[in-house]
Amino acid sequence: MTTFPTARAVRTTPEGLLWEPSERWVRGRAGEVTVVDSRHPLLVWEPAVPVPLYAFPREEIREDLLRPAKNPATGTHTGSRIFYDLELDGELVENAAWTFPAADLAGHIAFEWFRRVGRGLEHWYEEEEEIFIHPRDPHKRVDAIPSSRHVRVEIDGTLVADTHRPVLLFETGLPTRFYISREDVRLDLFVPTEHSTGCPYKGTAEYWSRRGGDGVPPNVVWSYPEPLPAVGAVKGLLAFYNEAVDITVDGEGLGRPVTPFTKGLSEQPPR
């Protein structure tokens, strides 16, 4: 019998992998074919990779659809050497699955997620909810909380947003994001772009760039038009990359944090 609450049940392998069992019912599909149907998945964190993935018992996957990889992606996934191509209707998806070299994970196979790397299984579900990009980390929180703080956003000395009714989004491991009503943003200074991103915690985002703003990274503003229910408070609101603009909260300048997004913003091509 298990007594709750329990301590975090993460285990470490000699290869540096972290893993723990999940109680979620997970399914993965390619087109209309269910390739994974698992009630005993494992969450696995690779070294230096901040987000988890799933590995599944062999008996809970369609092994009959897997073929030894023609061009195995050796050197990836923590030294994995056994890779599989997925065959559906005579077509191969290369390196769609692999096994980890860790003894703890023997008998389990992991899969790529199409929406993350452009190959693998196209649709994933936890229970009856479709999930995107990668599994959600059960040890990470994302909270969207309405506030009355005074938030000002400037770009190159120009005030582009000013509000007393932001929604603050607190996400483990990232700076607070300030979501602002469109009425409180100088949206005339920005132009919509075709860029979009997906987040397993928030949904699919649309973006804007500064109009004629040389030196300002493109896609500096984003919004979730249809966010996932857990962060519904940010629906339609606009947020700015703290890493690229100047944000003042209740008279205190926040400075520009260095995050995993900083390098990507600096490397985006000029408009």
C-alpha positions, 0 to 999 in steps of 0.5 A: 500500500502506498501512503500519500503524499509521497516523495518525488520518485525520480530515479537516476541511471549511471548514464545520467538519465532520470526517470519515474513511473507515470499513472497516466494512460498515454496513447500515440497515433500516426494518422488513424493508427494507434501505435502506443496504448500504454497504462504504464509509461515512464517519464524520462529526462535526458541529461541537460534536456529540461523537458521529459519524454515518455518510454513505454513497455514493449507489450504496450506498443505496436512492435509489428510496425517497427523496423530496425533503422536503416540509418540509425541516429547514433550519438543521440538520445544519451548514447542510444544505439538501437533505433527503429523506423516506423512503417505505415502503408509501405512508407518509413518514418526514419528513427521514429523510436529507440531504446535507451542503453540504461538497464533500468529502462530495458524493455521500454521504447521511446518515440519522437513527437512529430510536432517537436522534431518533424518526425515520429507520431503525430498525435498524443493523448493523456487520458482523453486530452490531446497533448503537444510538443512533449509530455508535461512535467508533473513537477513544473507549475504554470499559474496564470494569476490576474493582478493589479500591478502597474506594468509598463513596457518600453522598446528603445525608449518608446512606451508600448504598453501600460496597464494596471490589470495584467495577468501574471504567468508564473512558470517554473524555471522562467521569468514572470511573463506579463500578459496585457489587454490589447486596449493597453498595448500600442498594437499599431506599432506592431505587425502580425507575423506568420510565426507560431509556436506550441506549448504543452502547458499553454497552447498555440501562440500567434506573434507580432513584430515591431513595425520598422523596429531595427535592432528589435528581434522579430516576433517579440510579442505573442498571444494565445487566442485559445489557451489550454483551460489551465491558463485560460486567464491569458486568452487574447492578452499580449505578452512581451519577451522580457529578454528583449524589452524593458519592463517596469513593475510598480516603478521598479525596472526588472532588467533583461533576464538571460533564459533559454530564449535569449540566444534564439532571439538574438539569432533571428534574422532581421526583418 
